[in-house]
Amino acid sequence: MTDSPSLVFVVDDDESVCRALVRLIQSAGYRVETFGSAREFLDRMPAVSCPACLVLDIQMPDVSGLELARELNAALPIIFITGHGDIAMGVGAMKAGATDFLPKPVCDTDLLRAIEQALERAEQMRAIRRELDSLHDRADRLTPRERQVMALVVTGLLNKQVASELGTVEQTIKAHRRRVMAKMEATSLAQLIRIADKIGLSGAVGAHAQR
């Protein structure tokens, strides 16, 4: 059994299925929260502060599992389960962001394996979000001119070219560039380029921008 802080949400309108899934998932050491419909899940929309995934029935009244998945827009890894699956439905599920698509009655081993993989993906997603938050926080420390310098430097322009673009002198650009590297915690131009790509900082800066 796993001593895990991870959380599994189960959304299924069949109470007996929910009870069986809860017993199985809890037996593997995961915490579980159940919802009787997609609408109930959307209305209560739990705040998630740990790795989490969603075990979701596709065919439910009112709001379907596929509609819920599209609404969530990949916020959580989703394992679809269904008693009436076909190839077209499976394709639709994968396009909606499913990590797995399992037929009912669900094989215990298959479901637990799918949950483990989904939670690993959830942790990877959380790590990516934490990294992006950190990078954006660093970028927020840049002055407007430093942001302009960074946007141009990462396009491959030399200091003198950046200076010409911004209507200043090369020595000033060198000073700005040093501060950019320090604030962004980059040790090389290659690393700065990767950071700029991750945070969507482009080189689209107008010529002779105001200092």
Secondary structure per residue as TSV (DSSP state, phi and psi in degrees):
chain	resnum	aa	ss	phi	psi
A	1	M	-	360.0	143.2
A	2	T	-	-97.9	130.3
A	3	D	-	-88.7	90.7
A	4	S	-	-121.3	136.9
A	5	P	-	-81.3	-1.4
A	6	S	-	-66.3	155.7
A	7	L	E	-127.4	133.8
A	8	V	E	-116.0	123.1
A	9	F	E	-93.9	135.1
A	10	V	E	-117.8	123.5
A	11	V	E	-121.3	110.2
A	12	D	-	-157.0	135.6
A	13	D	S	-83.0	-2.1
A	14	D	-	-96.5	109.2
A	15	E	H	-61.3	-37.2
A	16	S	H	-67.0	-37.2
A	17	V	H	-65.4	-43.5
A	18	C	H	-58.1	-46.1
A	19	R	H	-62.2	-43.4
A	20	A	H	-64.9	-41.1
A	21	L	H	-66.8	-38.9
A	22	V	H	-61.0	-46.0
A	23	R	H	-60.9	-44.7
A	24	L	H	-64.5	-48.6
A	25	I	H	-67.6	-40.1
A	26	Q	H	-66.1	-30.9
A	27	S	H	-65.1	-21.4
A	28	A	T	-91.1	1.1
A	29	G	T	94.0	8.0
A	30	Y	-	-93.7	150.8
A	31	R	E	-81.1	148.0
A	32	V	E	-134.2	139.3
A	33	E	E	-127.8	135.3
A	34	T	E	-113.2	152.6
A	35	F	E	-139.8	138.1
A	36	G	S	-83.7	-7.8
A	37	S	S	-160.7	161.6
A	38	A	H	-65.2	-36.9
A	39	R	H	-62.3	-41.1
A	40	E	H	-62.4	-40.6
A	41	F	H	-63.6	-44.3
A	42	L	H	-65.3	-39.6
A	43	D	H	-67.3	-37.0
A	44	R	H	-92.4	-22.0
A	45	M	-	20.9	83.0
A	46	P	-	-62.4	140.9
A	47	A	-	-76.8	134.2
A	48	V	-	-114.5	122.3
A	49	S	-	-121.2	18.1
A	50	C	S	-148.3	169.1
A	51	P	-	-58.0	131.1
A	52	A	E	-146.4	154.3
A	53	C	E	-142.8	173.3
A	54	L	E	-126.7	124.0
A	55	V	E	-98.2	115.0
A	56	L	E	-129.9	125.7
A	57	D	E	-74.0	136.8
A	58	I	S	-75.6	-48.0
A	59	Q	-	-97.7	102.5
A	60	M	-	-135.7	153.2
A	61	P	S	-68.8	162.1
A	62	D	S	70.8	-86.5
A	63	V	S	-111.4	123.1
A	64	S	-	-78.2	166.8
A	65	G	H	-61.6	-39.2
A	66	L	H	-64.0	-39.9
A	67	E	H	-65.1	-39.7
A	68	L	H	-63.4	-42.8
A	69	A	H	-60.6	-42.5
A	70	R	H	-66.1	-36.6
A	71	E	H	-64.5	-38.9
A	72	L	H	-72.7	-25.2
A	73	N	T	53.0	51.2
A	74	A	T	67.2	21.8
A	75	A	S	-68.6	-28.3
A	76	L	S	-133.9	145.3
A	77	P	-	-65.3	138.9
A	78	I	E	-123.0	132.7
A	79	I	E	-108.4	112.4
A	80	F	E	-84.5	138.9
A	81	I	E	-127.4	145.4
A	82	T	E	-157.6	148.5
A	83	G	S	-95.6	-2.1
A	84	H	S	-136.3	45.2
A	85	G	-	-81.8	153.0
A	86	D	-	-144.6	179.0
A	87	I	H	-62.0	-44.6
A	88	A	H	-60.9	-41.0
A	89	M	H	-66.3	-40.2
A	90	G	H	-62.6	-41.2
A	91	V	H	-62.8	-43.2
A	92	G	H	-62.0	-38.5
A	93	A	H	-64.3	-43.5
A	94	M	H	-66.5	-37.6
A	95	K	H	-66.0	-28.3
A	96	A	T	-81.8	0.8
A	97	G	T	102.1	16.1
A	98	A	E	-67.5	142.5
A	99	T	E	-89.3	-20.3
A	100	D	E	-158.1	161.6
A	101	F	E	-140.9	107.7
A	102	L	E	-119.3	137.9
A	103	P	E	-81.4	150.7
A	104	K	S	-88.7	147.5
A	105	P	S	-67.9	136.5
A	106	V	-	-76.0	132.8
A	107	C	-	-70.7	126.6
A	108	D	H	-54.6	-47.1
A	109	T	H	-62.3	-42.9
A	110	D	H	-63.7	-42.6
A	111	L	H	-66.8	-44.8
A	112	L	H	-64.7	-36.8
A	113	R	H	-65.1	-42.5
A	114	A	H	-64.3	-39.4
A	115	I	H	-64.6	-43.7
A	116	E	H	-59.3	-44.1
A	117	Q	H	-67.7	-38.7
A	118	A	H	-65.8	-38.9
A	119	L	H	-70.2	-33.4
A	120	E	H	-62.9	-42.0
A	121	R	H	-64.7	-39.2
A	122	A	H	-61.2	-41.0
A	123	E	H	-65.8	-38.6
A	124	Q	H	-63.4	-41.0
A	125	M	H	-63.7	-40.5
A	126	R	H	-64.9	-39.6
A	127	A	H	-64.6	-40.1
A	128	I	H	-64.4	-42.6
A	129	R	H	-64.2	-40.7
A	130	R	H	-62.9	-41.7
A	131	E	H	-63.2	-45.0
A	132	L	H	-63.7	-41.0
A	133	D	H	-59.9	-42.3
A	134	S	H	-64.7	-43.1
A	135	L	H	-65.2	-40.6
A	136	H	H	-66.6	-36.6
A	137	D	H	-61.3	-41.5
A	138	R	H	-64.4	-44.0
A	139	A	H	-62.7	-31.8
A	140	D	H	-65.7	-19.3
A	141	R	T	-80.4	-12.5
A	142	L	S	-74.1	143.6
A	143	T	-	-75.7	163.9
A	144	P	H	-55.4	-39.9
A	145	R	H	-69.2	-39.2
A	146	E	H	-63.5	-36.1
A	147	R	H	-65.6	-39.7
A	148	Q	H	-63.4	-43.6
A	149	V	H	-62.3	-45.3
A	150	M	H	-60.8	-44.4
A	151	A	H	-60.2	-34.3
A	152	L	H	-83.7	-39.0
A	153	V	H	-59.3	-41.3
A	154	V	T	-72.6	-9.1
A	155	T	T	-83.1	-6.8
A	156	G	T	102.3	3.3
A	157	L	-	-69.1	145.1
A	158	L	-	-76.5	162.8
A	159	N	H	-55.2	-43.4
A	160	K	H	-67.0	-30.8
A	161	Q	H	-71.8	-39.3
A	162	V	H	-63.9	-42.1
A	163	A	H	-59.9	-42.4
A	164	S	H	-64.3	-42.2
A	165	E	H	-62.3	-37.4
A	166	L	H	-98.5	0.5
A	167	G	T	70.8	38.8
A	168	T	S	-137.1	-167.0
A	169	V	-	-105.4	158.7
A	170	E	H	-60.3	-39.2
A	171	Q	H	-60.7	-37.6
A	172	T	H	-65.8	-41.3
A	173	I	H	-63.9	-39.5
A	174	K	H	-59.1	-42.3
A	175	A	H	-65.4	-44.8
A	176	H	H	-61.0	-42.3
A	177	R	H	-62.9	-40.8
A	178	R	H	-61.2	-42.2
A	179	R	H	-67.8	-37.4
A	180	V	H	-60.8	-47.1
A	181	M	H	-60.7	-41.2
A	182	A	H	-67.9	-47.4
A	183	K	H	-67.2	-35.6
A	184	M	T	-85.5	-3.3
A	185	E	T	56.8	41.8
A	186	A	-	-103.4	136.5
A	187	T	S	-102.1	-3.9
A	188	S	S	-155.6	161.2
A	189	L	H	-62.4	-39.0
A	190	A	H	-58.8	-42.0
A	191	Q	H	-67.3	-39.2
A	192	L	H	-63.4	-38.2
A	193	I	H	-63.6	-42.5
A	194	R	H	-63.6	-40.2
A	195	I	H	-63.9	-46.3
A	196	A	H	-59.7	-38.4
A	197	D	H	-65.0	-40.7
A	198	K	H	-67.4	-35.6
A	199	I	H	-96.6	2.1
A	200	G	T	73.3	30.9
A	201	L	-	-88.1	114.8
A	202	S	-	-97.6	172.8
A	203	G	-	-94.9	17.5
A	204	A	-	-79.3	78.5
A	205	V	-	-119.5	131.7
A	206	G	-	-66.6	148.0
A	207	A	T	-64.8	143.5
A	208	H	T	54.0	46.8
A	209	A	-	-63.1	152.2
A	210	Q	-	-68.2	133.7
A	211	R	-	-80.6	360.0
